[in-house]
């Protein structure tokens, strides 16, 4: 997919339902294996419900976007300038909270174009670093390594319901 075919559209109240549906679909497409009986409800109920996202929308540190292509909504992206990781560009970095793409859009370059746009956002905002948490076993980790990220720490999914063997995460960062 061409770069100009992928856009980040700011979330508005009018598009909240579309954002939530896309987020739930994309999360469900990729992460059911993390949860008992393949049911991601513990995550969805804590992260992809209207009241939760509406509250985040009032926080100036958060930015929420729909990832759009000519074929429709490919997924969602959420970033946070208020989150910090010890020793990594203190007070001067962007945390990628969520990049969730629907399965139908993976492997087409959409994620690469989203990452390029986020790096541009960092440069325009004067941010020196960008960081995220990726599943230690998942294919997203390899995508981020190819995009210039490096492992800067370890973490885990913070929900007790997650399957213990699936909880490990890498904290990854890169300079902008």
N, C-alpha and C positions, 0 to 999 in steps of 0.2 A: 504494500500500500504506500502511496506517495505521502510525503510529509504534509503537503497542503490539504490532504484528504482527512487528516486527523486534527480535531480541534478540542480544546478544553473550554466548555461552556460553563460559566459561573452558575452555581445553583441559586435558584430563586424560589420563593414560596410556591409559585405556580408550577415549578418543575420538581418539587419535592417528591411527589408520588412516583414519578418516572425515575428519579434518582434511587429511591428505596427499592423499587422493583428491579432495577438494573443491578444494584449492589447485592441484593439477595440472590438473584440468578447467578451472578458471577461468583459469589462466594460458594454457593451450592455446587456450581460446576466443578470447583477445584478442591474444596476443603472438607467434604463430608467424611473422608477417611480419618479425620482427626477426632471424631466424636463417637461415643458409644452408639451402636445401632445406626451409624451414618446420619445421625440427626444433628444438624448444626444449630438448632434452636438456642442453646445457651449463648452462642456468639451473636447470632442475629438479634436476639432479644436485648442484648447489652450494647449493640453497636448500630444496628440498621433499622431502628424504629423512629417514627416521626418525632416524638418528644425529645429523644436523645439528639437527633440531628438538628432539630430546631434550636436546642440549647447551644450546641456547638456553633451554629450560624450566628449567634449573638456575640461570640468571642472573637475579637479582632485578630487573634493569633491563628485562627483556623481559616482555611480556604477549601471550599468544596466545589468540585467540577463534575459535570457529565462528560464522558469521553465520547465524542460524536464522530461518525464517519458518514459518507454519503449513503450508506446502507442503514443507518440508524444509530442508536445508542450502543456503543461497544462495551461500556462499563463506567466505573466511577474512579475518582481520584480525590483524596483528602490529604492535606498537608497542614503542618502546625509549626509556626515559628517560635512558639513558647516552650516547646519540649527541648530538653538538653540531655546530652550524653557526656558524662564526666571526661574531661580532657580532649574533647573533640570540638574545636572551634567554639569555645564557651560564649554563649549569647549571640552567636553569629552564624547560625546554621538553620537549615530547613529539615524538619522531620517528615518523611513520607509515612503517613499513618496508614493509608490504603491506596493501592492501585489494584483494582479488581476488574479484570476483563472477562467478558463472557467467553466460554470455550470456543464458540464459533469465530472469535476474533483473535485467538492466540495463534502465534506462529506466522502472522501476516505483517509484522513490522509495526503494529499499532503501539505496543509497549515501548519500542525504541523511540517512536515519535513522541509519545507522552514524556519519556525521560528527557529527550532533547528540549521539550517545552519547559519542563521543570528546571533544567539547568539554566535555560534562558531567563526564567523567572528569578532564579537565585542571583544571576549576574545583574539583572536590572534592579534587584532589591539590595544589592551590595552584600549578599551573604557569601561567606567563604567556604562553606561546606554543606553537604547534603547527606542525610543518613536515614536508615530504616532498619526494620527487623524482618528477617526472612526465615522461613522454615529451614532448619538445618539439613533436612533430607529432601527438600522439594526442588523442582526444576527452576523455580524463580531465583534461587540462590545462584545458579549457573548464569542466568540472564544478567544478574547484577554484577557478577564477577567480570563478565565480558564487557559490561558498561563502565568498567573502571573502578568499581567499588572494591573495597578490601574488608576483611573481617577486622573489627575493632573491639569485639567483645562477644559475650554470650548472654542469652536471655532465655525465657521460656514463656509459653502462653500462660497468661495469668488467671486462668479459670480452672477451678478444681475438677470440672466435668471432663476436661480433655483427656484423651487416652495418654497415659504416662509415656509410652514409647514414642509418641508423636509431639510431645510438648517442646522439645528443644528448638531454639532459634539462634541464629547468628545476628549480632548487631553489625551492620555494614555501613561504611561511610566512604565518601570520596571528597576530595577538594574540588571546588568549582573553579 
